[in-house]
Amino acid sequence: MDDSMKHEDLLIKLRAKLNEEKIKLWEPPFVQTDGVVPQSLQDLAHKYSSQLSETTEAVLEALVELQTHSVERCRANQEFKETGTATLRVKVVLPGAKAKNLSIQKKLNILGSELIEAVATEINVDQSRVKLIVNGKVVKPQPTIAEQGIQNGAQVMALVLAETPEAIKEEDNMYLEMKATRDDATLLSECVDDVDDDDEYMKLEDQSGQAVQLPAAERRALLVGLALHARGRAALAAAAPQRALPLLLEADRLFSECRSSLLARVDNWPLLQLDIAWCYVKLRATHATHAGDAARRLAAARDALTRTYAAGGGTTHQRVLFMRLSLLQGIVAYHQNKRDEARSFLQSAEDDLNALRVDPSALLSLQELGWSAGAARGALRATAGDAPRAHDYLETRRQERQEARARNKADRQSRKLGVCLDGTPVSARLVAALADMGFPRRRAVPALRTSNNNVADAVRALQDDGIVASESEGSSDEVNSSSDHSLVEPDEKLVVELAAMGYGTAEARQALSLSRNDVSKAVDLLHQGDPSNPSTSAATSSNKTKKDKSEKMKRKKEREEAFARLSSSIAADDDDNLNSSLAEEEEVLAQYQSLL
């Protein structure tokens, strides 16, 4: 245990003693005069040193520190009442250095950018390297700090990013990637309803592999939030919590834009709360600065995890998540001087950690079968360390996910195909059969709809419309539209439909006759304004079709590139995070148990 943790432990104990005995260090007889420590304060230090088994010198130093903070706080409160100038207590977290405490005085009507600049000037760094955190939120350049919820006496954490050329470049790249992430998510969320059945874009799933349907705005917010969460987690893994925390807090803001019913079905949001609290621990911000925010987040995470797993029947990861949750709640309770509560949480975390240990030889045997270390570790934990059962467990789980995804794909395809006149779903198998016979899929689907999935009737209908089975799908449409201009009887229902769109009845009949009752082609002809010239209209329609196909291919390529970039940010399977060795958690647990 380092000296800073010992000192923090002493301060926590002394605050509890002072509150218990209602001692006010900022009032006589404890107040210092001309920098001289009064005898009453020395006597108090001697008394507490005996009770806490600490040296009198260490206790006196800690009491003077607490007294100084109390006097400064009283002075700041009085100044705020008289002048409106607020005093903000800033803890500066410098990479690779001891934290520094500052006192910044500003009016509350200044912009956030002015506060950021003031802190940066005070510590002599470029303001682009400073991120301020207050009440679990990143301070934005705008609006005013009062509008961002900052009040007199607020505890501010200032994260200072590393200044090495490599770190600066990495930081610049990170924010460029954040912008690219938003752009990619916007593209995919806006086109999700215009993709083919085989495309895999923006198919969100819950823990069981079931599809999650969302409006475009929520879909975009969730996707960007997931990507930022993944980047924040990567920064945490790289031992850079000062970079991770702003990313995680921004992910939390985006998650809040999704409806609560969705967040209740998945564990992403409570996992994010645990990661934010873990950042606080790594940044030594779980004492008075952010203990309240961490406690609120963890309590909400426990409620969310309990609801999620109660609804979903539980998973093998529950114990890992609740172990981390208990560990973090124990740490926060310790810093809030709730020692009995802290002991209870930490004991629960220790019990879970002991149950989660796995045999290295069993782990190796599963890895030799091709499973990742994380997946193997999780399976062993789920099967009480039985390697053969763990292998079967992994195979079954993979099969279940594949089946769930196949069902989701079939459901989506069924929705796209629609229903027949008798209300039964159009058969995807029969559509494929007609396509194999050479009929275009886009003509086979309506034929099956009107024939109530009767293949013979569908084939007759297609042939009656002049559609001939061909070797390559789509060629028959081009032949019939460009070379065979014999007229067919227009469908009166379609005439009425086009008339409702504003077209003349006579022109609608002519366009439908020329297009063989294909509404989309009829609209194209009417749009060109010359349905009576079939050769010109057909050629124009053909050119438009080619242009549309080119645009569609271009959009598909853009989607594929966006999906590739985005999927590289979001792990296909979050299990590795839950199936880690937990060595760091064990180390932190030991530290806090020794403090207690």
ABEGO torsion letter per residue (X at the ends): XBAAAAAAAAAAAAAAAAAAAGBBAABOAABBBGGBBBAAAAAAAAAAAAAAGBBAAAAAAAAAAAAAAAAAAAAAAAAAAAAGBBBBBBBBBBBGBBBBBBBBBBBAABBAAAAAAAAAAAAGBBAAABBBBBGGBBBBAOBBAAAAGBBBGBBBBBBBBBABAAAAAAAAAAAAAAAAAAAAAAAAAAAAAABBAABABGBBBBAAGBBBBBBAAAAAAAAAAAAAAAAAAAAAAAGBAAAAAAAAAAAAAAAAABBAAAAAABAAAAAAAAAAAAAAAAAGAABAAAAAAAAAAAAAAAAAAAAAAAAAGEBAAAAAAAAAAAAAAAAAAAAAGBAAAAAAAAAAAAAAAAAABBBAAAAAAAAAAGBBAAAAAAAAAAAGGBAAAAAAAAAAAAAAAAAAAAAAAAAAAAAAAEBBAAGBBBBAAAAAAAAAAGBBAAAAAAAAAAAGGBAAAAAAAAAAAGBBBBABBGAAAAAAAAABABBBBBBAAAAAAAAAAGBBAAAAAAAAAAAGGBAAAAAAAAAAGBAABAAAAAAAAAAAAAAAAAAAAAAAAAAAAAAAAAAAABBABAAAAAABAGAAAAAAAAAAAAAX
